């Protein structure tokens, strides 16, 4: 601030010196006092306007430039923070990607181990199921064999009875029948009651 004030004082002194120089120049030329007074007032008026413009520039522009510089500095700081955050997120994403690739490899390895274990388990189940089916088939075959034997025996007995019946019917004559009945009656008479 002191520096700006020093510059302002120097500028004001130069303007005053310039104003006095113009007045002295006008007096030397010998112009009329009215014309020289008008000329002096024009220069004084010019000096006042320049001083006011300079003063306004010193008063208004530094805060404006300071505010603008602060905005730019804030924007740079925000951009730097955003960049740092983006780089941090990029590093985290890269680390996650690396871990993801490792996890995928682990999942693949685990899936292969699990599928091999499941295959072995299914083979074992299939083997026991085959053994169970074989045992059940043997039991069914034995039961069917027993049923067939019983049926075969019944058929053989029926055929034997049918054959015996046909033999008896061919050999049975009325005389043989009468002799059989007499024999039966005699056995009944000889028995005690």
MOLINNOR-V725612 format. One record per pair of residues at least 4 apart in sequence whose ideal C-beta (glycine too) atoms are under 8 Angstrom apart, sorted by sequence separation. I is the first residue (numbers start at 0). GAP is how many residues later the second one is. D is the distance in whole Angstrom. If there is no record, write none. Layout:
# MOLINNOR-V725612
((I | GAP | D) (I | GAP | D))
This chain:
# MOLINNOR-V725612
((0 | 4 | 6) (1 | 4 | 6) (2 | 4 | 7) (3 | 4 | 6) (4 | 4 | 6) (5 | 4 | 6) (6 | 4 | 6) (7 | 4 | 6) (8 | 4 | 6) (9 | 4 | 6) (10 | 4 | 6) (11 | 4 | 6) (12 | 4 | 6) (13 | 4 | 6) (14 | 4 | 6) (15 | 4 | 6) (16 | 4 | 6) (17 | 4 | 6) (18 | 4 | 7) (19 | 4 | 6) (20 | 4 | 6) (21 | 4 | 6) (22 | 4 | 6) (23 | 4 | 6) (24 | 4 | 7) (30 | 4 | 5) (31 | 4 | 7) (32 | 4 | 6) (33 | 4 | 6) (34 | 4 | 6) (35 | 4 | 6) (36 | 4 | 6) (37 | 4 | 6) (38 | 4 | 7) (39 | 4 | 6) (40 | 4 | 6) (41 | 4 | 6) (42 | 4 | 6) (43 | 4 | 6) (44 | 4 | 6) (45 | 4 | 6) (46 | 4 | 6) (47 | 4 | 6) (48 | 4 | 6) (49 | 4 | 6) (50 | 4 | 6) (51 | 4 | 6) (52 | 4 | 6) (53 | 4 | 6) (54 | 4 | 6) (55 | 4 | 5) (56 | 4 | 5) (57 | 4 | 7) (58 | 4 | 8) (59 | 4 | 6) (60 | 4 | 6) (61 | 4 | 6) (62 | 4 | 6) (63 | 4 | 6) (64 | 4 | 6) (65 | 4 | 6) (66 | 4 | 6) (67 | 4 | 6) (68 | 4 | 6) (69 | 4 | 6) (70 | 4 | 6) (71 | 4 | 6) (72 | 4 | 6) (73 | 4 | 6) (74 | 4 | 6) (75 | 4 | 6) (76 | 4 | 6) (77 | 4 | 6) (78 | 4 | 6) (79 | 4 | 6) (80 | 4 | 6) (81 | 4 | 6) (82 | 4 | 6) (83 | 4 | 6) (84 | 4 | 6) (85 | 4 | 6) (86 | 4 | 6) (87 | 4 | 6) (88 | 4 | 6) (89 | 4 | 6) (90 | 4 | 6) (91 | 4 | 6) (92 | 4 | 6) (93 | 4 | 6) (94 | 4 | 6) (95 | 4 | 6) (96 | 4 | 7) (97 | 4 | 7) (98 | 4 | 6) (99 | 4 | 6) (100 | 4 | 7) (101 | 4 | 6) (102 | 4 | 6) (103 | 4 | 6) (104 | 4 | 6) (105 | 4 | 6) (106 | 4 | 6) (107 | 4 | 6) (108 | 4 | 6) (109 | 4 | 6) (110 | 4 | 6) (111 | 4 | 6) (112 | 4 | 6) (113 | 4 | 6) (114 | 4 | 6) (115 | 4 | 7) (116 | 4 | 6) (117 | 4 | 6) (118 | 4 | 6) (119 | 4 | 6) (120 | 4 | 6) (121 | 4 | 6) (122 | 4 | 6) (123 | 4 | 6) (124 | 4 | 6) (125 | 4 | 6) (126 | 4 | 6) (127 | 4 | 6) (128 | 4 | 6) (129 | 4 | 6) (130 | 4 | 6) (131 | 4 | 6) (132 | 4 | 6) (133 | 4 | 6) (134 | 4 | 6) (135 | 4 | 6) (136 | 4 | 6) (137 | 4 | 6) (138 | 4 | 6) (139 | 4 | 6) (140 | 4 | 6) (141 | 4 | 6) (142 | 4 | 6) (143 | 4 | 6) (144 | 4 | 6) (145 | 4 | 6) (146 | 4 | 6) (147 | 4 | 6) (148 | 4 | 6) (149 | 4 | 6) (150 | 4 | 6) (151 | 4 | 6) (152 | 4 | 6) (153 | 4 | 6) (154 | 4 | 6) (155 | 4 | 6) (156 | 4 | 6) (157 | 4 | 6) (158 | 4 | 6) (159 | 4 | 6) (160 | 4 | 6) (161 | 4 | 6) (162 | 4 | 6) (163 | 4 | 6) (164 | 4 | 6) (165 | 4 | 6) (166 | 4 | 6) (167 | 4 | 5) (171 | 4 | 6) (172 | 4 | 7) (173 | 4 | 6) (174 | 4 | 6) (175 | 4 | 6) (176 | 4 | 6) (177 | 4 | 6) (178 | 4 | 6) (179 | 4 | 6) (180 | 4 | 6) (181 | 4 | 6) (182 | 4 | 7) (183 | 4 | 7) (184 | 4 | 6) (185 | 4 | 6) (186 | 4 | 7) (25 | 5 | 6) (30 | 5 | 5) (55 | 5 | 8) (170 | 5 | 7) (171 | 5 | 6) (28 | 7 | 8) (30 | 8 | 8) (25 | 9 | 8) (26 | 9 | 7) (25 | 10 | 4) (22 | 13 | 7) (25 | 13 | 5) (25 | 14 | 6) (21 | 17 | 7) (22 | 17 | 5) (21 | 18 | 6) (18 | 21 | 7) (21 | 21 | 5) (18 | 24 | 6) (17 | 25 | 7) (18 | 25 | 6) (18 | 28 | 5) (17 | 29 | 7) (15 | 31 | 7) (14 | 32 | 4) (14 | 35 | 6) (14 | 36 | 6) (11 | 39 | 6) (10 | 40 | 7) (10 | 43 | 6) (7 | 46 | 7) (7 | 47 | 7) (7 | 50 | 6) (6 | 51 | 8) (3 | 54 | 5) (3 | 58 | 7))
